[in-house]
Amino acid sequence: MADVTPKILMTTVGCARQYSRSMPRHHYVPQFLLRGFSDERNLVQMVSRIDGEVNQLSAVRKAAAQNGFYAIPTEDVLPEARKDHNCEVIEASLAEIEAAAATDVQAIRNGSFTFDIDAHYRLVRLVALQLSRVPRFRRDYIDLANVAAKDRLASRLTLARVRNHLEGMGLAADDESVQKLYDEVLQGNYSLVPSDAHLIQQTMRIAIETFMPELFQRTPKILRFSDPSLLTSDAGAGLWDPESDRPRSVGVANARAIFVPLNRWTAIAFMQSGRPFDRVVQPFWARHINLAVADAAAQWIYHHPNDDPLSKIDLPQPRRLVREVESVATLKDGWVRVRGKHFWS
């Protein structure tokens, strides 16, 4: 099997940060998947995840895409790697991975697919990247990074460390400046904003190093429907675990199923148990798939212009990260210790 794992430091063309705004569109849901939900005009119906009353037709080539979404500007690369840096290396690598899996997806759609180790690898790689390459995953990554950083800083912060930080940055480090920053950090009045380069590389790394091994331990199953029943979204996949106390907080490791709709009639599911199968299933499975995939959307849900799959599910408001406080204690030195957990609701 050819190794097309994304490689960050490849060469050909350099680019500046501002170039990303004039780059070609980078699709975070492959066009060959979106076409499974388009009509003869190559149009899909777009429905807002925020306000379901907002909807419009969109060409597949414009859907689930953003200019320069995977571009890594030259100035974000280490100085020793900037010469001949190719800012679109990730987009090029993703295109190779999509092309390798497109034949498998088409074979599944038309009923001629046969499971073998190579096809299994190509599909696992495609789905692993689909789970991490999308805007929703980047947003979740930033939210969780901020939670982790704030919790860690709040427990380890001292005035001396604040002073050292300010001095190291060449900023004013008088008592007033130190106290001001100290208070702001404790109050959480800041946000970490990772660079696009960091987000791109980390989401690709998570897909290859974490999600792929998890998916390989699961059983792939092909679910077919007698009538056109399925939708997709700008996430392109969804996690499902109806028995969880917090079903919107399940991850790749503990979800009962990971769904990827392939067209209006067909989806692939990576399940926790059982044996592989390819068969027509009961209509209620479409509701599970559609709810999982639509709920995962960051902004848009897509379906065939003649279908109305959203009318058959009760889609909740977009989820948010909340904190559940379990205990609060005042320590001897006057500090307050708060224990709890964060989850998506």
N, C-alpha and C positions, 0 to 999 in steps of 0.2 A: 504494500500500500504506500502510495506517495505521501510524504510528509509535507502538508501544507499548513502546518501550525503557523499562526501569525508571527513574523519576525520583525521586531521594531526597527532595527538598524540596517535597513537595506538602502540601496542607492539608485539614483538616476536623476531626479529633479528636486531642487530645493524650493521651498515656499515660505512666505511670511504669514504671520497670523491673519492679517487682513485678507489674504488670498482665499481663506476658507469661505468667505461670503460670496465669491464668484466661482466657486468650484461647481462641478456637476452635482446633482442630487445623489446623496448616499441613502439607500433604502435600508431601514432597520427591520423591515419585513420584506423578504425577497419578493421580487415581482412575480416569479413563477408561482408562489403561493397565493398572492393576491389575485392572480388571474383565475384561480379556482372559484372566485366569488364575483367575477365580472360578467357583464352581458356581451352580446355580439359587438357592441361598440367599444369594448374594453373599458367600461365604466363600472364603478362600484358605488354603492350608497354609503356615504359617510354620516355617522350619527355621533353627536358630541357625548362624551362620557360625563361631562359636567351638567349639561342641559339637554336631555333627550329630545326636546322640541327643536333643537338646532340640527338640521341635516341638509345635505346637498350631495349632488353627484360629483364624482371625481374620477379623472383618468387614472388608471393604475400607475402610470409613470410618475404621477404627482403624489400618490397616496403613500402614507407611512414613510416619509422621506424628509430629509433636511440637507441643505447645501453644506458640504464639508463636515458632516456629522462625525466621521471617523478620521478627519485630517489631523495630523500632528505637525504643527508649525515648526519650522527649523529652529526658532529661538527657544523652543521648549525641549530641545534635544541637548544632551551633553556636548560641550564645545568640541571635543575630539571626534564626535560622530556627525558633525554638521555638514562636512564636505559632501556634496552630491546627495544630501538626504532626500529621500522620497517621502513627501508628506502624505501620500495616498497609499502607502504600503498596506495598511490595514484593510482599506476598501478593496485593494487588489487581491489580498489573501482571502477575504470573505467571498469575493466573486468566484475564486477557484473552488472554495468549499461548497458554495451553492451549486455551481455547475456540476460538481461530482455527485451531488445528491439529487439533482433535478430529475435524472433518469429514473432513479429509484422511486421518487414521489409520483412520477407519471405512471410507472408500472403499477404502483399501488392503486392509483385512481382508476386505471383501466382493467384491473383485475389480473394482471399478468405477473405480479411480483412474487418472487421466491426468496425466502430468508436464507442468507448465507453470511459467513463471518465478515466479508468485505462490505456487503450492503448494511449489515448491522452497524459496523463502524461508521460508515458514511452518515447514516441516519442519526446515530448518537451524537456525532460531532455537530451536525446541523442543528439538532434540538438543543444541545448544551449551549451553543453560541446564541441561539434564539432567546434563550432564557436570560442571557446577560447583556446582550448587545443593544437593548432597547432603552428609550428615555426613562421608562418607569424604573428600571433597575438602577440606572445612574442616580435617579432621585432618591431611591431607597438607600443606596450606598452612602450618599451625602448625609441623609438624615441620621443613619446609624453611626456614621463617623462622628458627627457632631455630638450625639448622645454619649458615645464612648469617651470622646475627648473631654467633654465638660465634666463628666463624672470623675475621670482620672485627675483632671486639673484641680477640681474642687477638693479632692482628698489629699493632694500633695503640695498645694500651693503655699508658699511662704513669702513674706516681704523681701527676704534676701534673694530668693529666686527671681522675683519680679524685677528687683534692682539689677541683677546680673543680666537679665534679658534685655532691659532697656539700654544698659550700657553696651551690650554686645551689638545692639542695633544702631548705636550711635545716637540715641534719643535722650532727652532730658531724663535724669534719674534722681531728681531731688525728692525729698520726702513726700511732697504733695503729689507729684507725678506717679510715684510708686504706689501710694495709697489709692489713687484714682483707678489705676489699672487693676490693682489687686481687688478692689470692690467690684469693678465691672466684670472681671473674670468669675468671681464668686456668684454674681447675680446672673451669669450666663448671657450677658448682653453682647454677644458676638456670634458669628457663624463662620465655620470653616468652609472655604470655597476651593475645592481642589481644581487644578488646571484640567483642561480637556485632555491633555496628554496623559496625565495621571489616570483619569477616569477611563480612557480608552484602554490603556495597558492593563489596568487592574481588572476591568471587566472581561477582557480577553483571557487573562491569566486565570481568573476564577472559573471561566467556562472550561478551559483545557485541564486545569489541575484539580478542580473540585467537582464540577458538574458532570464531566464525562465519566469519571470512575463511578459516581453515584448512578448514572443512567445505565451503565453496563451491568449493574447488579439487578436491574429491573427487567420485567418481561414486556416486550413490545407486543401490542395487540392492535389489530386493524378493525375499527368499528365502522360498519356501513349502515346506511339508512335507505329505506325504500323511496322516501320523498326528500326533496331538497329541504334540509333542516338546519344547517349549520351557518355560523358567522365566524368572523375573525376580528382582530383588533390590532392596534399599533403595538401590542405586546406579542401577538402571534402565537401565544401559548398560555396555558393556565394551569394552576395547581389546585387539586381537589382533595378534600378530606372532610366529608360531612360529619364524621364522628368526633372530630376535634372540638375541645372546649372553645378554641379560638381558631375557627377554620380559615380566617383571613391572615393568620400569622404563620401558617405552615410553610415549610421550605422544601427545597428539592430533596433533602434527606428524609423527611418524614411525611410528605404528602402521600396520600393513598394512590393518587394517579397524577400523571403529568400529561395534559392533553395538547395536541397540536392539530387543529383542523387543516385538512389538505384541500378540500373543496366543499361544496354545499352538501355532498352526500357522504363524505369520508373523513375520518380522523384517525390519527395514530395515538395510542395511549401507552405510556410506559407505566406499568402497574407494579405494585410491591410483590405480588405473588401470582401463582398460576402458571399456565403454559401458554405459549404464543398461539394466537388464533386469528383468523380472518373470516368474519361472518357478519351477516345483517343482524342488528341488535334492535331492541325495543325503543320506541320513540322517546321514552323518558331519559335515555342516555344523552340525547341531544340537548335537553334542558340543562343537565349537569355540565356538559362541555361548554355550552354557550354562556352559562353563568360564570364559570371559571375564567374563560377567555375574555369576556366583556368586562368583568370586574377588575381584571389585570390591566386594562387600558389606562394609559396616561392621559390621553386626550380624545382619541377617535376609535369608534367601533365601525367595522365594515361588513356589509353583506350585499347580496345580489339585489339589484333594483326591484326585482319582482317578488322578493321574499319579505317576510316580516317576523324574523325570529325573536326580536326583542319583546314582542307582544306576549310571548309564551313564558317569559321569566320575570321574576321580581328583582330587578337590579337595585341593590342598595346604593346609598350615597358613596362617593369615593372614600376609600379608607384613609385613616390618619394614624400616625404614631402617637400612642398615649402611654402615660406612666401610671402604674398602679402602686400606690404607696402601701407597704406592708407594716412598717414600724418606723417610729421616730424616737430618738433617744438623745438626751443632752449629756455630753461627756464631761469629765472632770475639768478639762481645760476650757470649757465653755463652748466648744464646738458642738454642732448639732449633726447627728448622723441619721440619714434617711435611707432606709432600705426599701427596695421595691423592684419592679420589673417593667420593662417596656414591651408593648405588643401592638400589633396593627388591629384597628377596630373600624 
